[in-house]
Amino acid sequence: MVPLYFLLTAAASGGAVAVLITYLTYGGEAGMPPKVKSLMQGAMPKVFAAALGIVILAIVSRTVIGLWTNADGMQVWDHIVATPWYWLEMLLLIGAFVLLVNGSTPMVPAAMALVGLFIGRYEFLISGQVVPLFKGSWV
């Protein structure tokens, strides 16, 4: 599931960066040309919200699978779910998704999503170091 997860989060973070850079380049909706403004009020937030929703589903499914399995090395999920970083990541991503669905200006949800996705990458790197690589080899 990791390659699919990376592709999905790449699409979501790409959408977030595109939205954020567009708003910062034009200084908000007031400075946007009409075609860019219509894109930022129409299709782009919907595509970004769809990608973000799929990423949230992927994170939830990874968590459920990680907590449910008894495979060696998957004890790391008990540690991940116990940290406040995981819950902050979920809060930011779900909050960004809710704001996008409710029709908010996509600049704030884009920033929230980028921070949440960064936390997810941080957790991914750190959690791989929690369980020793050759656990049980000393027995």
C-alpha positions in Angstrom: 0.0 0.0 0.0 3.0 2.3 0.5 3.5 3.1 -3.3 -0.2 3.9 -3.7 -0.1 6.0 -0.6 2.9 8.0 -1.9 1.1 8.6 -5.2 -2.0 9.8 -3.5 -0.3 12.1 -1.1 1.8 13.4 -4.0 -1.4 14.4 -5.8 -2.9 16.0 -2.7 0.3 17.9 -1.9 0.6 19.0 -5.5 -2.9 20.3 -5.5 -2.3 22.1 -2.2 0.9 23.7 -3.5 -0.8 24.7 -6.8 -3.6 26.4 -4.9 -1.3 28.1 -2.4 1.1 29.4 -5.0 -1.7 30.7 -7.2 -3.2 32.7 -4.3 0.2 34.0 -3.2 1.2 34.9 -6.7 -1.9 37.0 -7.4 -2.3 38.3 -3.9 -5.7 36.7 -3.4 -8.7 36.5 -5.6 -8.9 40.2 -6.3 -5.7 40.2 -8.4 -6.5 37.1 -10.4 -7.3 37.2 -14.1 -10.9 36.0 -14.8 -9.9 32.6 -16.1 -7.7 31.8 -13.1 -10.3 33.1 -10.8 -13.0 30.9 -12.3 -10.6 27.9 -12.0 -9.9 28.7 -8.4 -13.6 29.0 -7.6 -14.7 26.0 -9.7 -12.7 22.9 -10.6 -9.5 23.3 -8.6 -10.9 23.1 -5.1 -13.1 20.2 -6.1 -10.2 18.2 -7.5 -8.1 19.1 -4.5 -10.9 18.1 -2.1 -11.3 14.8 -3.9 -7.6 14.0 -3.7 -7.6 15.0 0.0 -10.6 12.8 0.7 -8.9 9.8 -0.9 -5.7 10.5 1.1 -7.8 10.6 4.3 -9.3 7.2 3.4 -5.9 5.8 2.7 -4.5 7.0 6.0 -7.5 5.5 7.9 -7.2 2.2 6.1 -3.4 2.0 6.7 -4.1 2.7 10.4 -6.8 0.1 10.6 -4.7 -2.5 8.9 -1.6 -1.6 11.0 -3.6 -1.9 14.3 -5.4 -5.1 13.2 -2.5 -7.2 12.0 -0.2 -9.3 14.1 2.7 -9.3 11.7 6.1 -8.8 13.2 7.1 -5.1 13.2 3.6 -3.7 13.0 3.7 -2.8 16.7 4.8 0.6 15.5 1.1 1.4 14.8 0.4 1.2 18.6 3.1 3.9 19.0 1.9 6.1 16.1 -1.7 6.2 17.2 -0.6 7.1 20.8 1.3 10.2 19.7 -0.4 13.6 19.4 1.3 14.1 16.0 -1.0 11.5 14.4 -4.1 13.1 15.7 -2.9 16.6 14.7 -2.3 15.3 11.2 -5.8 13.8 11.0 -7.3 17.0 12.5 -5.6 19.2 9.9 -6.4 16.9 6.9 -10.0 16.4 7.9 -10.4 20.1 8.8 -9.0 21.1 5.4 -11.4 18.6 3.7 -14.4 20.0 5.6 -13.5 23.6 4.7 -13.1 22.7 1.0 -16.4 20.9 0.9 -18.1 23.8 2.6 -16.9 26.2 0.0 -14.2 28.1 1.9 -11.4 30.0 0.1 -9.0 27.1 -0.7 -5.9 29.0 0.5 -6.3 28.1 4.2 -7.2 24.4 3.6 -4.2 24.2 1.3 -1.8 25.4 4.0 -3.5 23.0 6.5 -3.1 20.1 4.2 0.5 20.8 3.5 1.3 20.9 7.3 -0.7 17.7 7.8 1.0 15.9 5.0 4.4 17.0 6.3 3.5 15.6 9.7 2.5 12.3 8.0 5.9 12.1 6.2 7.7 12.9 9.5 5.8 10.1 11.2 6.6 7.7 8.3 10.3 8.3 8.8 10.4 8.3 12.5 8.1 5.3 13.0 10.4 3.1 10.9 13.0 3.6 13.6 10.8 2.6 16.5 11.0 -1.2 16.0 14.5 -2.7 15.6 15.3 -4.0 12.1 16.3 -7.5 13.2 13.9 -7.8 16.1 14.3 -11.1 17.8 17.6 -11.9 16.1 19.4 -12.1 19.5 17.2 -15.1 20.5 
